[in-house]
């Protein structure tokens, strides 16, 4: 019996921080795994390398996505990594990916931990090692948080620097022990913001005035209502440290409000006197008591329509008009979110009627369904674009390969010059660092292009196939509640563009594999519409990124 050749995928990853702090090397990982394959008479199918990318999630890891797709297509028998944390840092993510491999008859191996996933004991070892790795990571995170909380209790500032201050090192430039120092010109602006609020001006009025006067936030952006609110409610400006308002911000955002906020006297100089601070807080508390605006109608297209002036998403708005007979008429609109948050210095309302926009979108989809020839023309245009887009990507890929080869030649020349004492060590290290940075940027773009070329197949799209999806979509919309319609439209529509006359110019529908599966399999009943529209994030997180195309109506 002829023994089957094992096709191995080598996966390597290193983040920028790991490269700098721990000296992890992509080249060392790859070389070690190549030797492993050679010693065990295994065929390397392909090497997948994510450079300068964090292992927290699959996002941005184009090589990992290509690997998942190749496993799904049956090209790989074994996946090998240097350490399991190269594949994933969270236990649940690791297990989901290993399960994905197993479903497609591929095994997972870690060179350092030396185990396999074909046996029950191997799977148990994987789970234990993954759990230990996550425990170590969580312990480090907890220790860092503990240290930052202690810093806050002793009056030191953690995190980003607020408008009005700069962070300065107490020791040398590399010292992590820092303090806050007032920036006079920024402090003047902060005092102005507090004075304007104390005089009765609202958040939007202040943002609009500052933007008209040409001021920018600490990050160089126009002021928004949110930015003004953060300033007037931040006790930092009175010499107080506030820390730990939110926990696990990356996962929960503002929903993760903490019950253990730390308030302490700061070591920094105050910008705002306590009397002005207290006055502003009283005014803010009074304004916060006003009942939030409640819109009677559902806004189906919020965030989907794009402003014709600045391109920002358009959000819900409405006006009330009272007729002579006392009747109140409410008109619904979509208005530019930049105008709503930042004022006329940034953009204008550019409002479009909500009733018109929502009906137009649904009617347009139904028109396409009822006119097969029109749909066929649209699909022909897509197929032509798909074919024509491959050539530029292939040319860019060749250009990147040539650039990488040129960088490697430069690297060898610098090594030769250094060995001959033609350049000093400082220049040698500086030039190597520059070449490494260039190499990593080119490799990331190369991975992205290879992923696009691999997933955006040149095979033509079928008009009948799209028609089937659109018909199913229309059937669901017909039976859905208002909230379900909103969900359906977000699942199908990518963007809606309007012109200066507030007329809809185009509707961009986005078709990816997940959406196609949902609309082709779902039973068109209002009862099932809510529950069957979505794969959960956990379920969809580690399938390979689907093929995607757009249809512009």
Secondary structure, 3 states (H helix, E strand, C coil): CCCCCCEEEEEEEECHHHHHHHCCCHHHHHHHHHHHHHHCCCEEEEEEEEECCCCCCCCCCHHHHHHHHHHHCCCCCEEEECCHHHCCCCHHHHHHHHHHHHHCCCEEEECCCCECCCCHHHHHHHHHHHHHHHHHHHHHHHHHHHHHHHHHHCCCCCCCCCCCEEEEECCCCCCCCEEEEECHHHHHHHHHHHHHHHCCCCHHHHHHHHHHCCCCCCCCCCCCHHHHHHHHCCHHHHCEEEECCECCHHHHHHHHECCCCEEEECCCCCCCCHHHHHHHHHHHHHHHCCCCCCCCCCCCCCCCEECCCCCCEEEEEEEEEECCCCCEEEEEEEEEHHHHHHCCCCCCCCCEEHHHHHHHHHHHHHHHHHCHHHHHHHHHHHHHHHHHHHHHHHHHHHHHHHHHHHHHHHHHHHHHHHHCCCCCHHHHHHHHHHHHHHHHHHHHHHHHHHHHHHHCCCCCCCHHHHHHHHHHHHHHHHHCCHHHHHHHHHHHEEEEEECCCCCEEEEEEEEEHHHHHHHHHCCCCHHHHHHHCCCCHHHHCCCCCCCEEEEEC
